[in-house]
Amino acid sequence: MNAEDVRKVAVIGAGIMGHGIAQSLATAGYEVTVTDTNAAALESVPARVERNLAAFIDAGLIAAADVPVILGRIHTAPSLEEAAAGADVVIEAATENQDLKRQLFNRLDAACPERTILTSNSSSLLISEFASETKRQDRCILTHWMNPPHIVPAVEVIPGPFTSQETIEVVTRMLRRAGKLPVRLQKEIPGYLVNRIQMAMFREVWSLWSKGVASAEDLDMAVRGSFGFRLPSVGPLLANDLAGDETTYVIARRLLPIIDSSPEPSTAFREMVEKGDFGLKTGRGFYDHTPQEWQAIVDKRDRDLLRQLKCSRE
Ligand SMILES: NC(=O)c1ccc[n+]([C@@H]2O[C@H](COP(=O)([O-])OP(=O)(O)OC[C@H]3O[C@@H](n4cnc5c(N)ncnc54)[C@H](O)[C@@H]3O)[C@@H](O)[C@H]2O)c1
């Protein structure tokens, strides 16, 4: 199959990720059919997408007249089999559970036409952990979108050792057409790229917070105002080159032996989670806010990210 042949996409799972993925692909012109075992989640897809699109209009990224066209490309189906019939590409974005993903790939293999490419949005599993449920391993691949998927540009593309070059090409071109930045891995590795890198930073931040070296506000400000401020322009390796690699090497030799290298998250972070403080979901985490304040924070984050997205496209 060529990338130009992809017209219909099925999205399995209408949660945080599924509805945003459906929005991105429908905006790019694909006909998207979403399914979910939770009827309420499925029914609310058009309303959630419409709310997201309102922020895109405010940011000047789409016109108001685009909304009915985009929504008209998003369909819902009551079962995986109905969603998958006729799909050129399937994006599995159901709950993170290996047994569930194995079952879904097994059913998708039976329900889809032979040409269909099966992708999974798993954030921790490898495609080789469940593609063996199918008779089309060459057409199985992992695509790791980031939250919020309708805004964040990068999508990691992680083939298994059995994935064909054609599958990699078709999926990469579909993502590009949806305005995404596909990042291809040359081999499978747990955590892929982004979560491994992000986790290395989180470990040190949690450790500094646990030791009381700085408040949550100051830790966040230190990152946002320094290397975080540079990141939209230069990635870490280019930043090394610009700063002088020999200087960074000397600093690394001094700091790497003393920064946190524990295989467990810091004790205070564990205690916070054990207490049931999960952040936005429970009202308190590193920060303590009312539901209205949390909503205002999420709305501001989305406005900021959409402005950044607009700048990155100019
Ligand atoms: N949330 C994130 O930040 C994020 C980021 C990247 C990747 N992911 C990955 O994306 C996937 C989905 O995550 P999410 O955050 O959207 O989860 P979610 O809990 O918001 O949504 C998952 C949806 O899958 C549905 N589901 C469960 N079993 C199903 C089945 N048999 N058939 C159809 N639908 C079914 C659930 O009802 C739910 O609506 C997971 O694999 C997750 O690891 C999540």
Ligand as a Chemical Component Dictionary entry (heavy atoms), coordinates in Angstrom:
data_LIG
# 
_chem_comp.id                   LIG 
_chem_comp.type                 NON-POLYMER 
_chem_comp.pdbx_formal_charge   0 
_chem_comp.three_letter_code    LIG 
# 
loop_
_chem_comp_atom.comp_id 
_chem_comp_atom.atom_id 
_chem_comp_atom.alt_atom_id 
_chem_comp_atom.type_symbol 
_chem_comp_atom.charge 
_chem_comp_atom.model_Cartn_x 
_chem_comp_atom.model_Cartn_y 
_chem_comp_atom.model_Cartn_z 
_chem_comp_atom.pdbx_ordinal 
LIG N1  N1  N 0  -2.346  9.735  28.576 1  
LIG C1  C1  C 0  -1.140  9.942  28.091 2  
LIG O1  O1  O 0  -0.452  10.933 28.428 3  
LIG C2  C2  C 0  -0.568  8.997  27.057 4  
LIG C3  C3  C 0  0.526   9.430  26.282 5  
LIG C4  C4  C 0  1.035   8.572  25.306 6  
LIG C5  C5  C 0  0.495   7.294  25.145 7  
LIG N2  N2  N 1  -0.568  6.896  25.947 8  
LIG C6  C6  C 0  -1.093  5.546  25.710 9  
LIG O2  O2  O 0  -2.298  5.656  24.933 10 
LIG C7  C7  C 0  -3.194  4.596  25.275 11 
LIG C8  C8  C 0  -4.511  5.209  25.736 12 
LIG O3  O3  O 0  -4.236  6.037  26.849 13 
LIG P1  P1  P 0  -5.290  7.144  27.364 14 
LIG O4  O4  O 0  -4.496  8.062  28.240 15 
LIG O5  O5  O -1 -6.071  7.673  26.223 16 
LIG O6  O6  O 0  -6.224  6.236  28.270 17 
LIG P2  P2  P 0  -7.740  6.498  28.689 18 
LIG O7  O7  O 0  -7.960  5.691  29.908 19 
LIG O8  O8  O 0  -8.040  7.960  28.719 20 
LIG O9  O9  O 0  -8.557  5.866  27.452 21 
LIG C9  C9  C 0  -8.522  4.504  27.127 22 
LIG C10 C10 C 0  -9.866  4.164  26.519 23 
LIG O10 O10 O 0  -9.803  2.816  26.036 24 
LIG C11 C11 C 0  -11.098 2.269  26.212 25 
LIG N3  N3  N 0  -11.061 0.814  26.105 26 
LIG C12 C12 C 0  -10.691 -0.098 27.048 27 
LIG N4  N4  N 0  -10.850 -1.341 26.556 28 
LIG C13 C13 C 0  -11.296 -1.208 25.283 29 
LIG C14 C14 C 0  -11.657 -2.132 24.262 30 
LIG N5  N5  N 0  -11.607 -3.461 24.460 31 
LIG N6  N6  N 0  -12.109 -1.657 23.078 32 
LIG C15 C15 C 0  -12.201 -0.306 22.860 33 
LIG N7  N7  N 0  -11.892 0.612  23.804 34 
LIG C16 C16 C 0  -11.444 0.159  24.992 35 
LIG C17 C17 C 0  -11.530 2.786  27.578 36 
LIG O11 O11 O 0  -12.936 2.660  27.765 37 
LIG C18 C18 C 0  -11.033 4.220  27.537 38 
LIG O12 O12 O 0  -12.029 5.125  27.085 39 
LIG C19 C19 C 0  -2.488  3.776  26.343 40 
LIG O13 O13 O 0  -1.821  2.705  25.732 41 
LIG C20 C20 C 0  -1.502  4.771  26.947 42 
LIG O14 O14 O 0  -0.400  4.159  27.551 43 
LIG C21 C21 C 0  -1.101  7.721  26.880 44 
# 
loop_
_chem_comp_bond.comp_id 
_chem_comp_bond.atom_id_1 
_chem_comp_bond.atom_id_2 
_chem_comp_bond.value_order 
_chem_comp_bond.pdbx_ordinal 
LIG N1  C1  SING 1  
LIG C1  O1  DOUB 2  
LIG C1  C2  SING 3  
LIG C2  C3  SING 4  
LIG C2  C21 DOUB 5  
LIG C3  C4  DOUB 6  
LIG C4  C5  SING 7  
LIG C5  N2  DOUB 8  
LIG N2  C6  SING 9  
LIG N2  C21 SING 10 
LIG C6  O2  SING 11 
LIG C6  C20 SING 12 
LIG O2  C7  SING 13 
LIG C7  C8  SING 14 
LIG C7  C19 SING 15 
LIG C8  O3  SING 16 
LIG O3  P1  SING 17 
LIG P1  O4  DOUB 18 
LIG P1  O5  SING 19 
LIG P1  O6  SING 20 
LIG O6  P2  SING 21 
LIG P2  O7  DOUB 22 
LIG P2  O8  SING 23 
LIG P2  O9  SING 24 
LIG O9  C9  SING 25 
LIG C9  C10 SING 26 
LIG C10 O10 SING 27 
LIG C10 C18 SING 28 
LIG O10 C11 SING 29 
LIG C11 N3  SING 30 
LIG C11 C17 SING 31 
LIG N3  C12 SING 32 
LIG N3  C16 SING 33 
LIG C12 N4  DOUB 34 
LIG N4  C13 SING 35 
LIG C13 C14 SING 36 
LIG C13 C16 DOUB 37 
LIG C14 N5  SING 38 
LIG C14 N6  DOUB 39 
LIG N6  C15 SING 40 
LIG C15 N7  DOUB 41 
LIG N7  C16 SING 42 
LIG C17 O11 SING 43 
LIG C17 C18 SING 44 
LIG C18 O12 SING 45 
LIG C19 O13 SING 46 
LIG C19 C20 SING 47 
LIG C20 O14 SING 48 
# 
